[in-house]
């Protein structure tokens, strides 16, 4: 996989199609934020586009400060995405708690989508994001639905539970995990 920083507006249509692919492959589990009560039936492209196109445009504008794309070396297709959101206290994101917003160095790793699964694309993208944020002396957080299998995935990769907020679990990556031993 090749990871590059991109402007998501420049690949919007391709990104929307990838989000639909992930939505379909996960049975509607991901992407998780921004639906309101307009969540479309799984596998219905037209309904997905109608429901999520404006949501994705809003997220790109309001939430994403940096955007990374993973492409397959073989096919060039998108296989993973990750957005990074800084300055959480200044953002109006309903899935981010006040407790998390008060954390001075908190950074949200969001729009973490992977398809296909089981090829190492997810862990490569996740570690890229964690490493990038840690180099800036920031603390990476991830928000996942409380009933999601992803919570165990993130915990196996070093994240720990920070809090439960509404229907979500907020996980953070502890500082000691990346510190080098002296």
N, C-alpha and C positions, 0 to 999 in steps of 0.2 A: 504494500500500500504506500502511496505517495501522499504525504500530508502537506497542504499548502494553505496559506492564509488568503482568503478571497473576499471580495465584496459580494454579499449574498444577493444584492439587487441585480448584479450583472448575470447571475445564473438563476434568477427567480423561478422561471418555468421548470427548469431541470430540478431545482430544489423542491418545488411543490410536488412534482412527480415522485421524487425519492421519498418525501414524507408520506405520500399516499401508499407507496410500496411498503414502507415500514408499518404504516397503519394497518394495512391489509395482512401482512405477515404476522403481526402481533395480535391479531384479533381485535384491533381497536384500542389496544393498551397505550401505544405511543403514536404520535406525540401527545403529551398529557395536559399541557397548559393552554388556556385561552378559549376553550370551547364554549363555556356558558352552557346553555341547554340546547345547542345546535349540533350535537355530535351526530355525524351521519352513519348510515348503515355501512358495515364493513364490506369493502369490495366495490362500492358504487362511486366511480370516479367523478361523475357529474355532481353528486351530492357532496362528496368530499371537497371538491373544488369550490363549490358554492359556499360551504360552511367554513373552509379553512383558508381560502385565499386572502381574505381581509385580515384574518387573525395572524397569518404569517407576515403579511406586510406590516401590521402593527408591531409584532414582536421584533422584526428587523429594525424598525424605526425606534422603538422605545426600550427594548431590552438588550439587544445584541450590540456589544461594543467591539468585539473581535469575532471573526468567524473563520473556522477551520474546516477544510473539506478533505476527506480521504478518498482517493481514487484507486481502483484496482490497477496494478502495474500491467496486467494482461489485457484487460478490456477497456480501461479508461473510465468505466462507470463509477458513479458515486457508491461507496460502500460504508462510509461513516461521516458524521458531522458533529461538530461541537462549537457552541457559541460561548463566549465569555462575557459576563456582565459585571462591570465595575460600578462603584458609587451607588450601592443599593439604597442608601438612605435618601437619595434624590430621585429614586424611581418609584412609580406607582405600579407595582407588580402585586396583584392580590394574593399570590401564592408565597410571598416572602413576608415573614412575620416581623413585627417591630423589634423583637429581640435580635433577630438576625441583622436587621437594618442598623441597629446600634453598634454592631461589631465593626470597629474601625477599619480593619483590613480584610473584611469579608468580600469574597468574590464568588459569584455563582457560575458554576459550569452547567450549562443548560443546552437544550436542543441536542442532547447526546443521542443520536440515532445510529443504528448499525443494521445493515442487511447486506449479505447474509451473515448469520450468526455462526459462531464456532470456528472461525478462521483466524482469530487473533486481531481482527480489525478494531474491535471495541477496546481491548486493553491497550493497544498501541495508541489510539486516539486519546483515551483517558489519561494515560501516563504523559502524553505530550502536553495536555492541558494542565495537569497537576504540576509538572516540571516548569512550564512556562509561567504559571502563576507564582510558584514558590521562588523563582528567580527574582521576582519583584517584591519578595517578603510579604506576600499576601496569603490569606488562608482560603483554600478552595472549599466550597460547599456544593452539595447536590441535593435537590429536592425530588422525592419520588412518592408515588401513591403508597399509602400505608399497607395496602394489600398486594403490592407488587413483588414479583420475584427478583426485581432489580436490587432491592435492599440487600439481600444476601450477596449478590454479585459485587456490589460496592463495598460491603463489609469484608469480603474475601480479599479485596484489593487495598485494604488499609483504612477505609473510611469508618468512622464511629458515629453513633447516633448523637446528635446535638439537641434536638427537641422534636416533639410532635406538634404539628400545627394544622388545625382543621383535619382534613383527610390525608395529610401528607406527613412523611418522615423527612426531617432535615438531617443530612449527614455532613460531617466535616472531615477534612483530611488533617490529622494531627501533625504538628510541627516536627515532633521527634522522628517521624517515619522517614523523612528525607535527610535528616541531619547525618553528617558523616561522623564516624567514631574517630576520636583523636588518639 
